Amino acid sequence: MSENAPKTREELFAFLDGLGIAHKTVDHAPVFTVAESVALRDEIPGGHTKNLFVKDKKDRYFLLTVEENAAVDLKQVHNAIGGSGRVSFGRPEKLIEYLGVAPGSVTAFGAINDTAENVTFVLDAELMAHEIVNCHPLSNDATTSIAGSDLIRFMEATGHKPLVLKVTS
């Protein structure tokens, strides 16, 4: 396997295990939108995520991970995250190149694939108020639950210093 090949779900779990991070995963039918994933709420407690892969005017990329029902003002969020001018959605090719995931499977766990640190990860403060945070484990056919503090520890272990900011309205 090439060093640049995206990590698999099993490699992600091994990485978490190596850090001593507890995690629980529930397999389910693929979900592509927040609306499709609502049926999982009773089965999976905690904060559920919505992820926005965006770029600023200087082509700096950000992954905004927020609570699933939160609203993000794309005309103003650059002020909170330190972006240069308004942000727009990043191209799917960059999402795959940087985070190793396809549209519909965007996840904070993509940090494991961003070895060149091309992406700034932003975790919304309201999401991080949940004890448990739920993210896709690099594909949208499962949900992995992890403590919010462990999500930060995971990101730091991948070489990223996530920003925990209020980015929702």
N, C-alpha and C positions, 0 to 999 in steps of 0.2 A: 504494500500500500504506500502510495506517495505521501510524503510529509505534508503536502498541501491538500490532501484529500480531506473532505469534511469528516469530523468525528461521527461515529455511530452512537446510537442510544446507549449501547453497552459500554462504549468507551467513556461516555459522559457519566454513567453510573459508577464505573470503576474509578473515575477521577473523584467523584463525590465520596465514595467509600474511602479512598486514599486520604481524603481530608478529614475523615471521621464525621461526615455530614449525613445525618439521618434523612432519608427520603422515602416516599411511598408513591407508587405509580399505579394508576388505573387505566387499563386499556379500554378503548371505546371506538365507535365508528368515527371516521375522519370528520372533523368539524372545521369549517372554513371561516365562520363568522361567530361573533359573540352570540347572536340570536340562536344559532344552531347548537351552541354549547349550554344553553340555559337548562336543559333537561338534566345535566350532570350535577347541578347545584346540591340536590339532596344527598347525593352519593359522595360528593367531595367538598368538605367544609373548607373555609378560609377565603382569602381574597383571590378572586379570579382576574386574570390579566387580559389587557388589550395592548397590543404593541404597534407603535408607529415608527417606521423606518424613514427618516427624513434627512435632508441635506440643506445646508445653508448656501448663501451666494458664493462662498469661497470653496464650495464642494467639500465641506467638512460634514461628516456623517454622524448622525445621532440615532440611538434607539430609545424611544420614549416608552417606558413600561408603566402603564397606569391601570387603575381598577376598571374592570370591564365596562361599567356603565358611565364612566367619567367622560366629561367633554374637554377637549383640548382646543384652544383657540390658536389655530395655525398662523393667524396673522400677528399674534402677540407672543407666542411661546419662545421665540428667539431671544427675547429680552431676559427671560428666566434662565435659559440654558447657556447663554453666552454665545449665541449664534450671530453670524454676520448677516444681517438683513433677514427678511422673512424666509421661512423654511418651506420646502416643497417635498413631496414624496420622492424617496430615492428609487432609482431604477431597479427592477427585479434582478438584472445582471449583477449589480453591485451587492445586492442582498445575498445572492448566492455566493459571490466571490468572497465577501467579507465575513458573513455569518454562517455560510454553509447550509442555508435553509431556503426553501422555496416560498413564494408568497402563499399565505394561508397557514404556514407553519412557523411564523416569526415568533421568536422567544428570547428572553433574556439569557437562556442557556447558550445561545449562539456565541456568547463571549468566548467559549472554549475554542471556537474556530477562528477568532479574530487575533491571530498570533502577531500580526503586524500592527495591532492597535490602531486600526483605521476608524474605529467607531467609538464615540463617547456614549456611555450608557447612563441613562437618566431614569431613576426610579422615583415615581411620584410619592411624596410624603404620605398622602392619604392611603395609598396601597400598602406602604410599609408599616402603617399602624396595625395591620392585621398580623396576628401571631404567625399564621401560616399563609404562604403565597403559593399559588398554583401556576405552573408554566408548562408548555409543551416540551417534552424531552427531545427536541430537534425534529419532531414530526407531529402532525396534528391528529394522530390516531391514539393518543394517550395524553394523560395529564399527570404531572409529577408535583407532589406537594413537598414543600421544604420550608423550614423556619425562615422568616424574613432576614434575621441576622445571619443565617447561614447562606442566604442568597448573596449577601454582601461579601461574606468570606469567600465564597466560590469565585465571585468576580475578581476579587483582589488576588486570588491564587492564579487567575488567568492573566494577570498583569494589568488589570483595569481597576481604576479607582472610580466606582460609580458615584454620580451626583444624586443625592437624595434631596429633591426639591419639590415644592408645590407647583406643578405645571398644569393642573386641571382647574376648571372654573366651576 
